[in-house]
Amino acid sequence: MNLLIDGAPKEIYIDSLKYNINYDFRYGLLFEELMNDTTISDSEKLTLAVKLYLENQYVENYEEAITQIFNFYLCGETPRKTKKKKRENPVFSYEEDAGLIFAAFKEVYNIDLVEDKIHWWKFRALFDALPDTCQFRKVVGYRAIEINQNMTDSQKKFYKEMKKIYALEDKRTLEEKEADFANALFG
C-alpha cells in the first residue's frame, strides 16, 4: 500500500470481513512494547495483540487476524530480508526516549504527541524522516556509532562519554548476557 495514494487505513479485512482497527500511533507503541516483553509467552502476545488492535470485535480466524495486524504494524510494507548477523543493541526505545521523541515532533513538525491523535502510518513516516539535526537523532547517532582506531583520542573519549550518558537500559536476561559475553570471547 502507498500512504500517499491509498491513504492510511482505519480498518483491516479478515476473511473478507471488515474490522475497525485502533490506528492511533499509541497502539503501535503498545504493540511494540508487547512484542518485546520477555515475560509473556508468544501465544499470549498474539492474543493480546488482537485484543489491543481490535478490542471487543469477534474474530474467528486468529491466524489471519495476526497476519493483518502485523501488516498494519509494518505500514503495509513487506519486511526486508536481511543477512542474519550478530544481535545488535537497540539504538532507541519508544519508552525510554519518549521525551526526546515528543520534543523532536514538536520542534520539527509542531505536532504535540500528547494531545494530537495521529495515525500509526503517518507517525512512522514522520518518525523515519526526523532530521539528524534534532536532539533525538543526535542521541541515536551517539548510541549507534562504532568507536574505531581511525578516531582521534579526543573523539573516542567524547563518543564513549556520549554512549555512557545516553545508554538505554539493558533489558537482556542473565542468560542472554552470558551468551553474548561467551560469543564475544569465543566467537
Rosetta constraint file for C-alpha pairs under 8 A:
AtomPair CA 1 CA 5 HARMONIC 7.98 0.50
AtomPair CA 1 CA 6 HARMONIC 6.34 0.50
AtomPair CA 1 CA 75 HARMONIC 7.91 0.50
AtomPair CA 1 CA 76 HARMONIC 5.46 0.50
AtomPair CA 1 CA 77 HARMONIC 7.22 0.50
AtomPair CA 2 CA 6 HARMONIC 5.37 0.50
AtomPair CA 2 CA 7 HARMONIC 6.99 0.50
AtomPair CA 2 CA 76 HARMONIC 7.93 0.50
AtomPair CA 3 CA 7 HARMONIC 4.67 0.50
AtomPair CA 3 CA 8 HARMONIC 5.79 0.50
AtomPair CA 3 CA 121 HARMONIC 7.58 0.50
AtomPair CA 8 CA 119 HARMONIC 7.08 0.50
AtomPair CA 8 CA 121 HARMONIC 6.36 0.50
AtomPair CA 8 CA 122 HARMONIC 7.44 0.50
AtomPair CA 9 CA 23 HARMONIC 7.81 0.50
AtomPair CA 10 CA 20 HARMONIC 6.14 0.50
AtomPair CA 10 CA 21 HARMONIC 5.81 0.50
AtomPair CA 10 CA 22 HARMONIC 7.41 0.50
AtomPair CA 10 CA 23 HARMONIC 6.05 0.50
AtomPair CA 11 CA 18 HARMONIC 6.45 0.50
AtomPair CA 11 CA 19 HARMONIC 5.31 0.50
AtomPair CA 11 CA 20 HARMONIC 4.23 0.50
AtomPair CA 11 CA 21 HARMONIC 4.97 0.50
AtomPair CA 12 CA 18 HARMONIC 5.84 0.50
AtomPair CA 12 CA 19 HARMONIC 5.36 0.50
AtomPair CA 12 CA 20 HARMONIC 6.52 0.50
AtomPair CA 12 CA 21 HARMONIC 6.59 0.50
AtomPair CA 12 CA 68 HARMONIC 6.66 0.50
AtomPair CA 12 CA 69 HARMONIC 7.88 0.50
AtomPair CA 12 CA 72 HARMONIC 7.86 0.50
AtomPair CA 13 CA 17 HARMONIC 5.27 0.50
AtomPair CA 13 CA 18 HARMONIC 4.63 0.50
AtomPair CA 13 CA 19 HARMONIC 6.09 0.50
AtomPair CA 13 CA 68 HARMONIC 7.34 0.50
AtomPair CA 14 CA 18 HARMONIC 6.61 0.50
AtomPair CA 14 CA 19 HARMONIC 7.36 0.50
AtomPair CA 14 CA 61 HARMONIC 7.31 0.50
AtomPair CA 14 CA 64 HARMONIC 6.08 0.50
AtomPair CA 14 CA 65 HARMONIC 5.98 0.50
AtomPair CA 14 CA 68 HARMONIC 7.20 0.50
AtomPair CA 15 CA 61 HARMONIC 7.56 0.50
AtomPair CA 15 CA 64 HARMONIC 7.47 0.50
AtomPair CA 19 CA 54 HARMONIC 7.21 0.50
AtomPair CA 19 CA 57 HARMONIC 7.45 0.50
AtomPair CA 20 CA 54 HARMONIC 6.65 0.50
AtomPair CA 21 CA 53 HARMONIC 5.40 0.50
AtomPair CA 21 CA 54 HARMONIC 5.31 0.50
AtomPair CA 22 CA 27 HARMONIC 6.57 0.50
AtomPair CA 22 CA 52 HARMONIC 7.62 0.50
AtomPair CA 22 CA 53 HARMONIC 4.98 0.50
AtomPair CA 22 CA 54 HARMONIC 6.52 0.50
AtomPair CA 23 CA 27 HARMONIC 6.75 0.50
AtomPair CA 23 CA 28 HARMONIC 7.72 0.50
AtomPair CA 23 CA 53 HARMONIC 7.68 0.50
AtomPair CA 23 CA 119 HARMONIC 5.40 0.50
AtomPair CA 23 CA 120 HARMONIC 5.72 0.50
AtomPair CA 24 CA 28 HARMONIC 7.30 0.50
AtomPair CA 24 CA 117 HARMONIC 6.13 0.50
AtomPair CA 24 CA 118 HARMONIC 5.48 0.50
AtomPair CA 24 CA 119 HARMONIC 4.64 0.50
AtomPair CA 24 CA 120 HARMONIC 5.39 0.50
AtomPair CA 25 CA 29 HARMONIC 6.47 0.50
AtomPair CA 25 CA 117 HARMONIC 7.56 0.50
AtomPair CA 25 CA 118 HARMONIC 5.86 0.50
AtomPair CA 25 CA 119 HARMONIC 5.45 0.50
AtomPair CA 25 CA 120 HARMONIC 3.93 0.50
AtomPair CA 25 CA 121 HARMONIC 7.65 0.50
AtomPair CA 25 CA 123 HARMONIC 6.21 0.50
AtomPair CA 26 CA 30 HARMONIC 6.18 0.50
AtomPair CA 26 CA 120 HARMONIC 7.57 0.50
AtomPair CA 27 CA 31 HARMONIC 5.94 0.50
AtomPair CA 27 CA 52 HARMONIC 7.18 0.50
AtomPair CA 27 CA 53 HARMONIC 6.99 0.50
AtomPair CA 27 CA 120 HARMONIC 7.73 0.50
AtomPair CA 28 CA 32 HARMONIC 6.22 0.50
AtomPair CA 28 CA 73 HARMONIC 6.45 0.50
AtomPair CA 28 CA 120 HARMONIC 6.19 0.50
AtomPair CA 29 CA 33 HARMONIC 6.20 0.50
AtomPair CA 29 CA 94 HARMONIC 6.83 0.50
AtomPair CA 30 CA 34 HARMONIC 6.04 0.50
AtomPair CA 31 CA 35 HARMONIC 6.17 0.50
AtomPair CA 31 CA 49 HARMONIC 6.51 0.50
AtomPair CA 31 CA 52 HARMONIC 7.55 0.50
AtomPair CA 32 CA 36 HARMONIC 6.22 0.50
AtomPair CA 33 CA 37 HARMONIC 6.24 0.50
AtomPair CA 34 CA 45 HARMONIC 6.57 0.50
AtomPair CA 34 CA 49 HARMONIC 7.68 0.50
AtomPair CA 35 CA 45 HARMONIC 6.51 0.50
AtomPair CA 40 CA 44 HARMONIC 6.38 0.50
AtomPair CA 40 CA 45 HARMONIC 6.34 0.50
AtomPair CA 41 CA 45 HARMONIC 6.17 0.50
AtomPair CA 42 CA 46 HARMONIC 6.40 0.50
AtomPair CA 43 CA 47 HARMONIC 6.48 0.50
AtomPair CA 44 CA 48 HARMONIC 6.09 0.50
AtomPair CA 45 CA 49 HARMONIC 5.95 0.50
AtomPair CA 46 CA 50 HARMONIC 6.38 0.50
AtomPair CA 46 CA 66 HARMONIC 6.82 0.50
AtomPair CA 47 CA 51 HARMONIC 6.46 0.50
AtomPair CA 48 CA 52 HARMONIC 5.95 0.50
AtomPair CA 49 CA 53 HARMONIC 6.21 0.50
AtomPair CA 49 CA 66 HARMONIC 7.76 0.50
AtomPair CA 49 CA 69 HARMONIC 7.88 0.50
AtomPair CA 50 CA 54 HARMONIC 5.61 0.50
AtomPair CA 50 CA 55 HARMONIC 7.12 0.50
AtomPair CA 50 CA 62 HARMONIC 7.92 0.50
AtomPair CA 50 CA 65 HARMONIC 7.03 0.50
AtomPair CA 50 CA 66 HARMONIC 6.89 0.50
AtomPair CA 50 CA 69 HARMONIC 7.50 0.50
AtomPair CA 51 CA 55 HARMONIC 4.51 0.50
AtomPair CA 51 CA 56 HARMONIC 6.85 0.50
AtomPair CA 53 CA 69 HARMONIC 7.48 0.50
AtomPair CA 59 CA 65 HARMONIC 7.33 0.50
AtomPair CA 61 CA 65 HARMONIC 6.23 0.50
AtomPair CA 62 CA 66 HARMONIC 6.09 0.50
AtomPair CA 63 CA 67 HARMONIC 6.36 0.50
AtomPair CA 64 CA 68 HARMONIC 6.15 0.50
AtomPair CA 65 CA 69 HARMONIC 6.04 0.50
AtomPair CA 66 CA 70 HARMONIC 6.11 0.50
AtomPair CA 67 CA 71 HARMONIC 6.17 0.50
AtomPair CA 68 CA 72 HARMONIC 6.09 0.50
AtomPair CA 69 CA 73 HARMONIC 6.10 0.50
AtomPair CA 70 CA 74 HARMONIC 6.07 0.50
AtomPair CA 71 CA 75 HARMONIC 6.30 0.50
AtomPair CA 71 CA 76 HARMONIC 5.13 0.50
AtomPair CA 71 CA 77 HARMONIC 6.97 0.50
AtomPair CA 71 CA 78 HARMONIC 7.75 0.50
AtomPair CA 72 CA 76 HARMONIC 5.66 0.50
AtomPair CA 73 CA 120 HARMONIC 7.71 0.50
AtomPair CA 74 CA 78 HARMONIC 7.37 0.50
AtomPair CA 74 CA 79 HARMONIC 7.43 0.50
AtomPair CA 75 CA 120 HARMONIC 7.83 0.50
AtomPair CA 75 CA 121 HARMONIC 5.51 0.50
AtomPair CA 91 CA 140 HARMONIC 5.54 0.50
AtomPair CA 91 CA 141 HARMONIC 7.96 0.50
AtomPair CA 91 CA 143 HARMONIC 5.55 0.50
AtomPair CA 91 CA 144 HARMONIC 5.90 0.50
AtomPair CA 91 CA 168 HARMONIC 7.67 0.50
AtomPair CA 92 CA 96 HARMONIC 7.73 0.50
AtomPair CA 92 CA 97 HARMONIC 6.68 0.50
AtomPair CA 92 CA 140 HARMONIC 6.14 0.50
AtomPair CA 92 CA 168 HARMONIC 7.41 0.50
AtomPair CA 93 CA 97 HARMONIC 5.48 0.50
AtomPair CA 93 CA 98 HARMONIC 7.72 0.50
AtomPair CA 93 CA 168 HARMONIC 7.59 0.50
AtomPair CA 94 CA 98 HARMONIC 5.50 0.50
AtomPair CA 94 CA 101 HARMONIC 7.63 0.50
AtomPair CA 96 CA 168 HARMONIC 7.18 0.50
AtomPair CA 97 CA 101 HARMONIC 6.06 0.50
AtomPair CA 97 CA 136 HARMONIC 7.77 0.50
AtomPair CA 98 CA 102 HARMONIC 5.99 0.50
AtomPair CA 99 CA 103 HARMONIC 6.12 0.50
AtomPair CA 100 CA 104 HARMONIC 6.05 0.50
AtomPair CA 100 CA 135 HARMONIC 6.94 0.50
AtomPair CA 100 CA 136 HARMONIC 5.22 0.50
AtomPair CA 101 CA 105 HARMONIC 6.22 0.50
AtomPair CA 101 CA 136 HARMONIC 6.21 0.50
AtomPair CA 102 CA 106 HARMONIC 6.22 0.50
AtomPair CA 102 CA 112 HARMONIC 7.05 0.50
AtomPair CA 102 CA 113 HARMONIC 5.96 0.50
AtomPair CA 102 CA 114 HARMONIC 7.83 0.50
AtomPair CA 103 CA 107 HARMONIC 5.93 0.50
AtomPair CA 104 CA 108 HARMONIC 5.84 0.50
AtomPair CA 104 CA 109 HARMONIC 7.91 0.50
AtomPair CA 104 CA 130 HARMONIC 7.42 0.50
AtomPair CA 104 CA 134 HARMONIC 6.05 0.50
AtomPair CA 104 CA 135 HARMONIC 7.03 0.50
AtomPair CA 104 CA 136 HARMONIC 6.39 0.50
AtomPair CA 105 CA 109 HARMONIC 5.31 0.50
AtomPair CA 105 CA 110 HARMONIC 6.23 0.50
AtomPair CA 105 CA 111 HARMONIC 5.49 0.50
AtomPair CA 105 CA 112 HARMONIC 6.99 0.50
AtomPair CA 105 CA 113 HARMONIC 7.26 0.50
AtomPair CA 105 CA 127 HARMONIC 7.89 0.50
AtomPair CA 105 CA 130 HARMONIC 7.93 0.50
AtomPair CA 106 CA 110 HARMONIC 4.14 0.50
AtomPair CA 106 CA 111 HARMONIC 4.81 0.50
AtomPair CA 106 CA 112 HARMONIC 5.68 0.50
AtomPair CA 106 CA 113 HARMONIC 7.75 0.50
AtomPair CA 107 CA 111 HARMONIC 7.97 0.50
AtomPair CA 107 CA 134 HARMONIC 7.91 0.50
AtomPair CA 108 CA 130 HARMONIC 7.37 0.50
AtomPair CA 108 CA 134 HARMONIC 7.75 0.50
AtomPair CA 111 CA 116 HARMONIC 6.99 0.50
AtomPair CA 112 CA 116 HARMONIC 5.60 0.50
AtomPair CA 113 CA 117 HARMONIC 7.34 0.50
AtomPair CA 113 CA 118 HARMONIC 7.89 0.50
AtomPair CA 118 CA 122 HARMONIC 6.62 0.50
AtomPair CA 118 CA 123 HARMONIC 6.25 0.50
AtomPair CA 119 CA 123 HARMONIC 6.15 0.50
AtomPair CA 120 CA 124 HARMONIC 6.15 0.50
AtomPair CA 121 CA 125 HARMONIC 6.24 0.50
AtomPair CA 122 CA 126 HARMONIC 6.16 0.50
AtomPair CA 123 CA 127 HARMONIC 5.86 0.50
AtomPair CA 124 CA 128 HARMONIC 5.95 0.50
AtomPair CA 125 CA 129 HARMONIC 6.32 0.50
AtomPair CA 126 CA 130 HARMONIC 6.36 0.50
AtomPair CA 130 CA 134 HARMONIC 7.29 0.50
AtomPair CA 130 CA 137 HARMONIC 7.24 0.50
AtomPair CA 131 CA 137 HARMONIC 6.90 0.50
AtomPair CA 132 CA 137 HARMONIC 5.04 0.50
AtomPair CA 132 CA 138 HARMONIC 6.19 0.50
AtomPair CA 133 CA 137 HARMONIC 6.84 0.50
AtomPair CA 133 CA 138 HARMONIC 6.79 0.50
AtomPair CA 134 CA 138 HARMONIC 6.44 0.50
AtomPair CA 135 CA 139 HARMONIC 6.15 0.50
AtomPair CA 136 CA 140 HARMONIC 6.27 0.50
AtomPair CA 137 CA 141 HARMONIC 6.04 0.50
AtomPair CA 138 CA 142 HARMONIC 6.31 0.50
AtomPair CA 139 CA 143 HARMONIC 6.37 0.50
AtomPair CA 139 CA 162 HARMONIC 7.99 0.50
AtomPair CA 139 CA 166 HARMONIC 6.59 0.50
AtomPair CA 140 CA 144 HARMONIC 6.14 0.50
AtomPair CA 141 CA 145 HARMONIC 5.93 0.50
AtomPair CA 142 CA 159 HARMONIC 6.45 0.50
AtomPair CA 142 CA 162 HARMONIC 6.00 0.50
AtomPair CA 142 CA 163 HARMONIC 5.82 0.50
AtomPair CA 142 CA 166 HARMONIC 7.67 0.50
AtomPair CA 143 CA 162 HARMONIC 7.61 0.50
AtomPair CA 143 CA 163 HARMONIC 5.33 0.50
AtomPair CA 143 CA 166 HARMONIC 7.00 0.50
AtomPair CA 143 CA 167 HARMONIC 6.78 0.50
AtomPair CA 145 CA 159 HARMONIC 7.76 0.50
AtomPair CA 147 CA 151 HARMONIC 7.21 0.50
AtomPair CA 147 CA 156 HARMONIC 6.19 0.50
AtomPair CA 147 CA 159 HARMONIC 7.21 0.50
AtomPair CA 147 CA 160 HARMONIC 7.78 0.50
AtomPair CA 148 CA 156 HARMONIC 7.65 0.50
AtomPair CA 151 CA 155 HARMONIC 5.80 0.50
AtomPair CA 151 CA 156 HARMONIC 6.12 0.50
AtomPair CA 152 CA 156 HARMONIC 6.24 0.50
AtomPair CA 153 CA 157 HARMONIC 6.11 0.50
AtomPair CA 154 CA 158 HARMONIC 6.04 0.50
AtomPair CA 155 CA 159 HARMONIC 6.11 0.50
AtomPair CA 156 CA 160 HARMONIC 6.03 0.50
AtomPair CA 157 CA 161 HARMONIC 6.19 0.50
AtomPair CA 158 CA 162 HARMONIC 6.21 0.50
AtomPair CA 159 CA 163 HARMONIC 5.99 0.50
AtomPair CA 160 CA 164 HARMONIC 6.20 0.50
AtomPair CA 161 CA 165 HARMONIC 6.12 0.50
AtomPair CA 162 CA 166 HARMONIC 5.97 0.50
AtomPair CA 163 CA 167 HARMONIC 5.47 0.50
AtomPair CA 172 CA 176 HARMONIC 5.68 0.50
AtomPair CA 172 CA 177 HARMONIC 6.15 0.50
AtomPair CA 173 CA 177 HARMONIC 6.26 0.50
AtomPair CA 174 CA 178 HARMONIC 6.15 0.50
AtomPair CA 175 CA 179 HARMONIC 6.10 0.50
AtomPair CA 176 CA 180 HARMONIC 6.05 0.50
AtomPair CA 177 CA 181 HARMONIC 6.09 0.50
AtomPair CA 178 CA 182 HARMONIC 6.12 0.50
AtomPair CA 179 CA 183 HARMONIC 6.10 0.50
AtomPair CA 180 CA 184 HARMONIC 6.13 0.50
AtomPair CA 181 CA 185 HARMONIC 6.32 0.50
AtomPair CA 182 CA 186 HARMONIC 5.88 0.50
AtomPair CA 182 CA 187 HARMONIC 7.43 0.50
AtomPair CA 183 CA 187 HARMONIC 4.58 0.50
